[in-house]
Each structure stands twice: as C-alpha cells, then as structure tokens.
Amino acid sequence: MKHYLVDIQYTAPIEKIDEILPHHRAFLQVGYDRGYLLCSGPKNPRTGGIIIARAESEDELRIFFEQDPYHLNHAARYSFIEFNPVKFQPFLEKWVAGQE
C-alpha cells in the first residue's frame, strides 16, 4: 500500500466551488468507504484542499479522483505526493498497514 498527500488547487471562482462542494463531499465519502482516504479538508485560505490517502498505486488514486465533481467541472487540479509514513499515532497502525 502506498500513501499520498493529495493537494487540490482550485482553478474556478470560489462561488463555483461552493456550488460543487456538496457533490465533492459525497464523492469523498465514497473514497472513505473504499478505504482510500484518511482525512480531508480545505486549506486556509480557501485556495484548495488537502487529503491524506492510500492506494496500491498512484494510477489507481488518479483514476479515482478523475470522478471527483471538482475535476469533472474543471474546477480544480490535483498533485499527488507519495510519502512513506514511518511515524504515526498507534491508532493508525492498521490503516497505514492497509489492514483497515
């Protein structure tokens, strides 16, 4: 299992982002249900968002995020930064190991 910081940068006005936001959050819930996502939230100031995610490959994660309403509405671009979580809170051990 590989781990990623997903950096979302808005490319549309915040008004359009706000219109899409409920659909984006529903999409993210699918990622949580599938075990891809650990946490997510908007940046401050609201120029995009950050997601901690995992997948077997970056391609798998990219394919998943191609279905994000932000992507489908040309409202954001994504950067995927792979990292190796060598230190983490004990309650995350199974998630990091891909067991949850």
N, C-alpha and C positions, 0 to 999 in steps of 0.2 A: 504494500500500500504506500502510495506517495502522498505527500502533504503539500498544500499550496496556500499562499496568500493570494487571494483574488482581489485586485484593485480595480474598482469600477470608476470610470470618469464620465460624468455627464457631458453629452455633446448637444443637448437640447436645452431650451429655457426651462427654468425651474417649474413654470406653470405646466408645461407638458409632462415633466417628471411627476408632478403631483397627480396629474390625471391618470398616469400609468401605474402609480405606486401600489394601489390595491392589487392589481394583477401581478405585479412583480413580487409582492409578498406572498401571494398564493402560489406562484411559481416556486419561490424559495422553499415553501413548505413541502413541496414535492421532493426537493433536494434533502431536506431534513428527514423526511420519511424514508428515503432511499439510503440514508446514511452517508451522503456526500458531505453534508455541512455540519460544522460545529457551532459557529456563531456568525452573526452578520449585523451590520448596522451602518447608518450614514456617517460620513465624515463631518467634521465641524471645522470650518463652514461647509455647507452642503454643496460640495462640488462632485460628489460621488459617494461610493460606499466601499467597505472592506468586508471580506468574507474569509473565514478560515475553513478550508475544505480538504477533502481527501478523495482519491480515486486511484484506480490501477495505473492510469496514465494521464498525461496532460491532454492527449487527444480525447479521451473519454470525458474529461471535465469540460473541454472546449465544446464538444458536441452537445453536452447537457446545456451549457449556457447559451448556445445558439437558439434555444427555445425560450429564453428569457424575454418577456414583453419589452424590456428596455432595448434589447438587441433587435427584436422584430420591428420595433417602431423607430429604429435608427436614432435612439436617444442616449446611447452610451457606448463606450469602448472598454475593453477588458484587457488587463495584464495578468498573467499567471506566473507567479514566482514560486518555484519549488523550494522547499526547505526541509531540513531533517530535524524533527523535534527531539532533541536529546535531553532536555529538561522540561518537566511539566508537572502539574499537580497530580498527586496519586489517583484522584478520582477520574482522571483522563486516561489512565493506563490502557484500559481495554479499547477505548476509541482510537488511540494512537496506534495500537497493535492491530487494528482492523477487526476486533472481535465484537464490536457493538455497532 
